[in-house]
Amino acid sequence: MRYITILSVLFFFLFQVQDIQAQGCVAIRGGACGGALGSSNNLMQGEFSLSTGYRYFKSFRHFRGSHEEANRVAEGTQVINKSSFLDFSLSYGITDRLYGNVILPFVFHNRSSMYEHGGNPPNGLGDRHETTSSGLADIRLGLGYWLFNPTEHHNFNYAIGLGVKLPTGKYDYTDTFYNQGEDRDQEVEGVVDQSIQPGDGGTGITLDLQGYHSLSPSFLLSTNLYYLFNYQETNGVLTRRGTSEFSCPDQFAARIGAYYMTHVPGFSVYLGGRAEGVPAKDIIGGSAGYRRPGYAISAEPGISYGAGPLSLNVSVPIALVRNRTQSYEDKIRTEERGSYVHGDAAFADYLLSFNLSYRFGGHQTRTAPHGPMWNDLNQ
């Protein structure tokens, strides 16, 4: 039974690397952000790991910088994004240290607003309507390598990975907008907001670092770092107002936490912190185009249960800090107008995440990879 408990902790660590994702109008997509090389820890040669993950959030709190514009909710003019992400992931141990995987993501978004359908009061004459989008998002492929031999370094290890994000998600998705035209009496088909586009239209390169460190037979420390280099500047799709093209922004994420194996067979708990966001400027290529940069810092509690090759886990990252930073276009307009320009964005209070995984293939007997915790099982 102790084997099941430890295994559930490991699986929880593996699949949580994929959960770093959307925080509302800051378009951190589930299919584009969060280590493309997750679910590959301790895969022996010839071994597979199949997983499915579902995540949901509702963003509605508007921030300009780190200041919350609470009046938006009080006045009923807030934008409400409800987003669901469903990922299917398959990982394979090419050797005991080299692994690869593919992540097939699907999304469903619902966006409710007033400003897009005639305008917010008192100047607008519209009312609240919804736009939606759904379908395949941006597929990810990756390779990773453990820096230390798992059979010789039992208490810690770190893996570095390199991957590619393909522009498979639709990035010019359209829906109906109401109360359009000078008399607010038209229904017009137009591109939906960037935050609910299934893809960003760019081919990106992902860099991923994940690692673990055994603190004791009961505690395991884990870290995940991720960066998406979107070297394409824009995707050629004009915003609904036609003022600029959608940007293909970089994305980043970091996660650190500790797992504790409880005395209840099969159950383990996790507590950690995470930061994720979209920068105002890309590292490679230009930064023009429309984007809402920003970041969120969250506390992340979680619980998991494992039974043999199956593992189920749930986590609820709770936002502590939300910041909609000034964008590249905001800064240009500030210089042109001579007055400060800083857009806003809506963020979620929390994220719900569920993951189910199954591990199969390879050798039936695996070498113990995590020192004291695993060695005790073989005595």
Buried (B, 14 or more C-beta within 10 A) or exposed (E): EBBBBBBBBBBBBBBBBBBBBBBBBBBBBBBBBBBBBBBBBBBBBEBBBBBBBBBBBBBBBBBBEEEBBEEBBEEEBBBBBBBBBBBEBBBBBBEBBBBBBBBBBBBBBBBBBBEBBBBBEEEBEBEBBBBBBBBBBBBBBBBBBBEBEBEEBBBBBBBBBBBBBBBBBBBBBBBBBBBBEEEBEEEEEBBBBBBBBBBBBBBBBBBBBBBBBBBEBBBBBBBBBBBBBBBBBBBEBBBBEEEBBBBBBBBBBBBBBBBBBBEEBBBBBBEBBBBBBBBBEBEEBBBBBBBBBBBBBBBBBBBBBBEEEBBBBBBBBEBEEBBBBBBBBBBEBBEEEEEEBBBBBBBBBBBBBBBBBBBEBBEEEBBBBBBBBBEEEEE
